[in-house]
Amino acid sequence: MTSIAPVGTTASISDPAQAQSHILRVLIASQILSGAGLAAGATVGALLAQDMLGSTSTAGAALAAIGVGRISQSRGRRPGLAAGYLTGAIGSVGVIIAAILDSPVLLFTALFVYGAGTATNLQARYAGADLATPDHRARAVSTVLVATTLGGVAGPNLAAPTGHLAETLGMPNLAGLFLLSGLAYALAALVLAVWLRPDPLLLARTLAMSKETKAAGVTTADDVDTREGRKRVVLGALVMVLSQIVMAAIMTMTPVHMHHHGHSTAASGLVIAIHIGAMYLPSPLTGWLVDRYGHMKIVAASGITLMAAGILAATAPGDSVVLLALALALLGLGWNFGLVSGTAIISDTVPLATRAKTQGVVDVSISIAGATGGMASGFMVAATSYPVLAFTGGILSLALLPAVAATAYRR
């Protein structure tokens, strides 16, 4: 990789474009690895909990997402992201041990810790935007997100071979993917710890301070701290929170729904792989659309696409892998629209001085939303059915439309 001078040196300050290019390459490498890691929980987490507890509860897998808020910190992206992935690796090891010992308490605790890796995978999108210019921030976010696709799509399709490996080692079959996730997260942490230099957030702050004397008294987009700015932050958070609730609820219960209809782990792994691909693969196009046409139109597209996904999942026959895969693809696409547009709103609005703190608070909300959606989905399916859950999620996503109408603004 190209060597970049440490933060504070003349080389790093005079050529932020070169630093941004290097940072994006490092983030892409780490995202490919972490994508394989996060796929494990989505594919087999709920099924493993079900096998051990004899119920459809997905609380352990969903609560793991709360760990995303722990990654936010004020000392730079590199230590925070590396620590988050390392924690995810430790959680993966814990899941394997819990499966061997048949310990539900340890399993849920380990899944919670494992969730730090999933949360960190999302946090990395902010690192891609730190040095980007305002008219390219959505595309920078998208570049980081799309890298997750390779690992995320490959991971679930390794369910069968990793399951056989686990059985050979004397472990439950469903623990196999967590062998992969532990290794993937550990390698992602190593890549970031060694090569994410200069730190994008610290460099962005250094560059901003160096311009203060030249632009004293001049207000820029990064200086916005008004009531209108706060409304934008709330809107961005609302878009991502609602998208996360709907996506997590339907996605979490789909493997269980398929399992109840006689589908194999490989079949559910394929559906989840398609879903994860749809979550991340369209990111470059989504980023371009946000930069070109503005946040609001893509936010509206998110609500409509999520609604279509929920209705299709609700009406698809339980034995139809094709229709369930299509529904989960639309679910992933709608989530992508919401995440990219919401992230762009936050990154465009919050000043550098408080950016990391605000992003951390927003992602805590997203984490709680994901956990809530996951937990509620298990209870709702137990009380009603998967189609009712999916239809409810689709209708709930329409709440984005009046939210957009009530808080619309010009970029």
KEVEXBA-905438 format. One line per 8 residues: number of its first residue (from 1); their letters; for each residue x, y, z of C-alpha. Coordinates in nm, 2 decimals. Layout:
// KEVEXBA-905438
NUM	a	X/Y/Z; ... $
***
This chain:
// KEVEXBA-905438
1	mtsiapvg	0.00/0.00/0.00; 0.10/0.36/-0.06; 0.28/0.50/0.24; 0.10/0.80/0.40; 0.27/1.04/0.63; 0.14/1.05/0.99; -0.12/1.30/1.09; 0.03/1.65/1.14 $
9	ttasisdp	0.31/1.62/0.89; 0.33/1.84/0.58; 0.27/1.55/0.35; -0.05/1.44/0.51; -0.19/1.79/0.53; -0.09/1.90/0.18; -0.24/1.60/0.01; -0.57/1.50/0.17 $
17	aqaqshil	-0.69/1.35/-0.16; -0.40/1.09/-0.15; -0.48/1.02/0.21; -0.85/0.97/0.13; -0.76/0.73/-0.15; -0.54/0.52/0.08; -0.80/0.53/0.36; -1.07/0.40/0.13 $
25	rvliasqi	-0.85/0.11/0.01; -0.78/0.01/0.37; -1.14/0.03/0.47; -1.24/-0.17/0.16; -1.00/-0.45/0.26; -1.14/-0.46/0.62; -1.50/-0.45/0.50; -1.45/-0.75/0.28 $
33	lsgaglaa	-1.32/-0.95/0.58; -1.58/-0.82/0.82; -1.86/-0.88/0.57; -1.79/-1.25/0.60; -1.80/-1.22/0.98; -2.13/-1.04/1.01; -2.30/-1.29/0.78; -2.27/-1.57/1.04 $
41	gatvgall	-2.50/-1.42/1.29; -2.76/-1.33/1.03; -2.76/-1.68/0.88; -2.74/-1.92/1.18; -2.76/-1.71/1.50; -3.13/-1.75/1.54; -3.13/-2.11/1.43; -2.85/-2.19/1.68 $
49	aqdmlgst	-3.05/-2.03/1.96; -3.36/-2.22/1.86; -3.18/-2.55/1.86; -3.05/-2.49/2.21; -3.36/-2.34/2.36; -3.64/-2.52/2.16; -3.81/-2.18/2.08; -3.80/-1.92/1.81 $
57	stagaala	-3.66/-1.64/2.03; -3.40/-1.43/1.86; -3.33/-1.20/2.15; -2.97/-1.30/2.19; -2.88/-1.23/1.82; -3.07/-0.90/1.82; -2.94/-0.76/2.14; -2.59/-0.81/2.01 $
65	aigvgris	-2.64/-0.50/1.79; -2.65/-0.27/2.09; -2.27/-0.30/2.10; -2.25/-0.07/1.79; -2.27/0.23/2.02; -1.96/0.13/2.22; -1.74/0.18/1.92; -1.79/0.56/1.91 $
73	qsrgrrpg	-1.51/0.74/2.07; -1.32/1.07/2.04; -0.96/0.95/1.97; -0.99/0.86/1.61; -1.14/0.59/1.39; -0.84/0.35/1.38; -0.84/0.24/1.75; -1.22/0.23/1.77 $
81	laagyltg	-1.28/0.02/1.45; -1.00/-0.22/1.53; -1.12/-0.27/1.89; -1.47/-0.33/1.76; -1.37/-0.60/1.52; -1.15/-0.76/1.78; -1.44/-0.77/2.02; -1.65/-0.93/1.75 $
89	aigsvgvi	-1.39/-1.20/1.71; -1.39/-1.27/2.08; -1.77/-1.30/2.07; -1.74/-1.55/1.78; -1.52/-1.77/2.00; -1.77/-1.73/2.28; -2.05/-1.85/2.06; -1.85/-2.16/1.96 $
97	iaaildsp	-1.78/-2.24/2.33; -2.14/-2.19/2.42; -2.25/-2.43/2.14; -2.01/-2.69/2.26; -2.12/-2.66/2.63; -2.49/-2.62/2.52; -2.51/-2.31/2.74; -2.79/-2.07/2.65 $
105	vllftalf	-2.68/-1.80/2.89; -2.32/-1.81/2.75; -2.47/-1.81/2.40; -2.67/-1.49/2.44; -2.38/-1.32/2.62; -2.15/-1.42/2.34; -2.39/-1.31/2.07; -2.41/-0.97/2.24 $
113	vygagtat	-2.03/-0.94/2.23; -2.03/-1.07/1.87; -2.26/-0.79/1.78; -1.98/-0.54/1.82; -1.83/-0.67/1.49; -2.16/-0.61/1.31; -2.19/-0.26/1.46; -1.83/-0.18/1.37 $
121	nlqaryag	-1.90/-0.29/1.01; -2.15/-0.01/0.99; -1.94/0.24/1.18; -1.67/0.22/0.92; -1.90/0.40/0.67; -1.84/0.72/0.87; -1.46/0.68/0.83; -1.50/0.69/0.46 $
129	adlatpdh	-1.68/1.02/0.47; -1.45/1.21/0.71; -1.22/1.35/0.44; -1.47/1.35/0.15; -1.59/1.68/0.00; -1.95/1.76/0.06; -2.06/1.67/-0.30; -1.89/1.33/-0.27 $
137	raravstv	-1.97/1.22/0.08; -2.26/0.99/-0.01; -2.04/0.82/-0.27; -1.75/0.78/-0.01; -2.00/0.62/0.23; -2.12/0.39/-0.05; -1.77/0.29/-0.14; -1.71/0.15/0.21 $
145	lvattlgg	-2.05/-0.01/0.23; -2.02/-0.19/-0.11; -1.70/-0.37/0.00; -1.90/-0.56/0.26; -2.08/-0.74/-0.03; -1.80/-0.97/-0.12; -1.76/-1.12/0.23; -2.12/-1.08/0.31 $
153	vagpnlaa	-2.24/-1.28/0.01; -1.96/-1.54/0.04; -2.01/-1.60/0.41; -2.36/-1.75/0.42; -2.28/-1.98/0.13; -2.00/-2.13/0.34; -2.26/-2.25/0.59; -2.25/-2.61/0.47 $
161	ptghlaet	-1.87/-2.66/0.44; -1.80/-2.48/0.77; -2.07/-2.69/0.93; -1.90/-3.01/0.82; -1.57/-2.87/0.95; -1.74/-2.80/1.29; -1.88/-3.15/1.31; -1.53/-3.29/1.23 $
169	lgmpnlag	-1.40/-3.09/1.52; -1.67/-3.21/1.75; -1.88/-2.90/1.74; -2.25/-2.84/1.65; -2.30/-2.79/1.28; -2.45/-2.45/1.32; -2.14/-2.32/1.51; -1.93/-2.37/1.19 $
177	lfllsgla	-1.99/-2.02/1.05; -1.86/-1.86/1.37; -1.52/-2.02/1.31; -1.52/-1.82/0.99; -1.64/-1.50/1.16; -1.39/-1.52/1.43; -1.10/-1.54/1.19; -1.25/-1.27/0.96 $
185	yalaalvl	-1.31/-1.02/1.23; -0.96/-1.07/1.37; -0.80/-1.01/1.03; -1.02/-0.70/0.98; -0.89/-0.56/1.31; -0.53/-0.63/1.21; -0.57/-0.46/0.88; -0.71/-0.14/1.04 $
193	avwlrpdp	-0.46/-0.13/1.33; -0.17/-0.16/1.09; -0.27/0.03/0.78; -0.54/0.29/0.87; -0.29/0.57/0.89; -0.34/0.86/0.89; -0.66/0.84/1.10; -0.93/1.00/0.88 $
201	lllartla	-1.12/1.18/1.15; -0.80/1.32/1.32; -0.67/1.43/0.98; -1.00/1.60/0.90; -0.98/1.79/1.22; -0.62/1.89/1.16; -0.71/2.02/0.81; -1.01/2.21/0.95 $
209	msketkaa	-0.79/2.38/1.21; -0.53/2.47/0.95; -0.79/2.66/0.75; -0.94/2.85/1.04; -0.70/3.15/1.01; -0.76/3.17/0.64; -1.14/3.16/0.67; -1.19/3.33/1.01 $
217	gvttaddv	-1.56/3.43/1.05; -1.67/3.24/0.74; -1.95/2.99/0.79; -1.92/2.66/0.60; -2.13/2.36/0.57; -1.94/2.19/0.86; -2.02/2.48/1.09; -2.39/2.43/1.08 $
225	dtregrkr	-2.53/2.42/1.44; -2.88/2.57/1.41; -3.23/2.46/1.49; -3.26/2.36/1.12; -2.94/2.16/1.15; -3.07/1.97/1.46; -3.39/1.89/1.26; -3.17/1.74/0.99 $
233	vvlgalvm	-2.99/1.52/1.24; -3.32/1.40/1.38; -3.44/1.32/1.03; -3.13/1.13/0.94; -3.15/0.93/1.26; -3.52/0.86/1.21; -3.46/0.73/0.85; -3.19/0.49/0.97 $
241	vlsqivma	-3.37/0.38/1.28; -3.69/0.30/1.10; -3.51/0.12/0.82; -3.32/-0.08/1.07; -3.63/-0.19/1.27; -3.81/-0.31/0.96; -3.50/-0.48/0.81; -3.40/-0.65/1.13 $
249	aimtmtpv	-3.75/-0.78/1.21; -3.81/-0.94/0.88; -3.46/-1.06/0.81; -3.41/-1.22/1.16; -3.72/-1.44/1.13; -3.68/-1.54/0.76; -3.43/-1.83/0.83; -3.65/-1.96/1.11 $
257	hmhhhghs	-3.96/-1.93/0.88; -3.78/-2.12/0.61; -3.65/-2.38/0.85; -4.02/-2.45/0.96; -4.11/-2.50/0.60; -3.84/-2.77/0.55; -3.57/-2.56/0.38; -3.21/-2.65/0.45 $
265	taasglvi	-2.95/-2.43/0.61; -2.79/-2.39/0.27; -3.12/-2.26/0.12; -3.16/-2.00/0.40; -2.80/-1.91/0.36; -2.85/-1.84/-0.01; -3.15/-1.62/0.07; -2.96/-1.43/0.34 $
273	aihigamy	-2.66/-1.39/0.10; -2.89/-1.24/-0.16; -3.03/-1.01/0.11; -2.69/-0.90/0.22; -2.58/-0.84/-0.14; -2.89/-0.62/-0.19; -2.80/-0.43/0.13; -2.45/-0.33/0.01 $
281	lpspltgw	-2.41/-0.40/-0.36; -2.63/-0.11/-0.48; -2.43/0.14/-0.26; -2.23/0.31/-0.54; -2.55/0.38/-0.73; -2.73/0.49/-0.42; -2.45/0.73/-0.33; -2.45/0.88/-0.67 $
289	lvdryghm	-2.83/0.92/-0.65; -2.81/1.10/-0.31; -2.53/1.33/-0.43; -2.71/1.40/-0.76; -3.08/1.43/-0.65; -3.06/1.50/-0.28; -3.15/1.31/0.04; -3.53/1.34/0.04 $
297	kivaasgi	-3.60/1.16/-0.28; -3.39/0.86/-0.17; -3.55/0.86/0.17; -3.89/0.83/0.01; -3.76/0.55/-0.22; -3.65/0.37/0.10; -4.00/0.37/0.25; -4.16/0.26/-0.07 $
305	tlmaagil	-3.91/-0.02/-0.13; -3.93/-0.15/0.23; -4.31/-0.16/0.20; -4.29/-0.36/-0.12; -4.05/-0.61/0.05; -4.28/-0.65/0.35; -4.59/-0.72/0.14; -4.41/-0.97/-0.09 $
313	aatapgds	-4.26/-1.15/0.21; -4.61/-1.17/0.37; -4.77/-1.31/0.05; -4.49/-1.54/-0.06; -4.57/-1.92/-0.02; -4.35/-2.07/0.25; -4.21/-2.32/0.01; -4.10/-2.06/-0.25 $
321	vvllalal	-3.73/-1.98/-0.21; -3.74/-1.76/-0.52; -4.01/-1.53/-0.39; -3.86/-1.51/-0.04; -3.52/-1.43/-0.19; -3.68/-1.15/-0.40; -3.86/-1.01/-0.09; -3.53/-1.02/0.10 $
329	allglgwn	-3.35/-0.85/-0.19; -3.61/-0.57/-0.18; -3.57/-0.55/0.19; -3.19/-0.51/0.16; -3.23/-0.25/-0.11; -3.48/-0.04/0.09; -3.24/-0.06/0.39; -2.95/0.06/0.17 $
337	fglvsgta	-3.15/0.36/0.05; -3.23/0.45/0.41; -2.88/0.40/0.54; -2.69/0.59/0.27; -2.93/0.88/0.26; -2.95/0.90/0.64; -2.58/0.88/0.68; -2.53/1.15/0.43 $
345	iisdtvpl	-2.77/1.37/0.61; -2.58/1.33/0.94; -2.23/1.37/0.77; -2.34/1.68/0.58; -2.50/1.84/0.89; -2.28/1.78/1.19; -1.96/1.99/1.24; -1.63/1.81/1.28 $
353	atraktqg	-1.60/1.93/1.64; -1.89/1.71/1.75; -1.92/1.47/1.45; -1.79/1.15/1.62; -2.00/1.21/1.93; -2.32/1.27/1.73; -2.26/0.97/1.51; -2.21/0.75/1.81 $
361	vvdvsisi	-2.54/0.87/1.96; -2.72/0.80/1.63; -2.57/0.46/1.59; -2.67/0.37/1.95; -3.03/0.45/1.84; -2.98/0.23/1.53; -2.85/-0.05/1.75; -3.15/-0.03/1.99 $
369	agatggma	-3.38/-0.02/1.68; -3.22/-0.34/1.55; -3.24/-0.52/1.88; -3.60/-0.41/1.92; -3.69/-0.53/1.58; -3.52/-0.86/1.63; -3.68/-0.92/1.97; -4.03/-0.81/1.87 $
377	sgfmvaat	-4.01/-1.03/1.56; -3.97/-1.34/1.76; -4.26/-1.25/1.99; -4.48/-1.14/1.70; -4.43/-1.46/1.50; -4.49/-1.67/1.81; -4.82/-1.49/1.87; -4.93/-1.45/1.51 $
385	sypvlaft	-4.72/-1.56/1.21; -4.44/-1.46/0.98; -4.67/-1.32/0.72; -4.83/-1.09/0.98; -4.48/-0.98/1.09; -4.37/-0.90/0.73; -4.69/-0.72/0.64; -4.67/-0.51/0.96 $
393	ggilslal	-4.31/-0.42/0.88; -4.40/-0.31/0.53; -4.68/-0.08/0.65; -4.45/0.06/0.93; -4.20/0.17/0.67; -4.45/0.41/0.52; -4.39/0.63/0.83; -4.09/0.76/0.64 $
401	lpavaata	-4.31/0.94/0.39; -4.49/1.18/0.63; -4.16/1.22/0.82; -4.00/1.34/0.50; -4.30/1.57/0.42; -4.29/1.72/0.77; -3.92/1.79/0.79; -3.83/1.84/0.42 $
409	yrr	-3.55/2.09/0.35; -3.34/2.21/0.07; -2.98/2.08/0.05 $
***
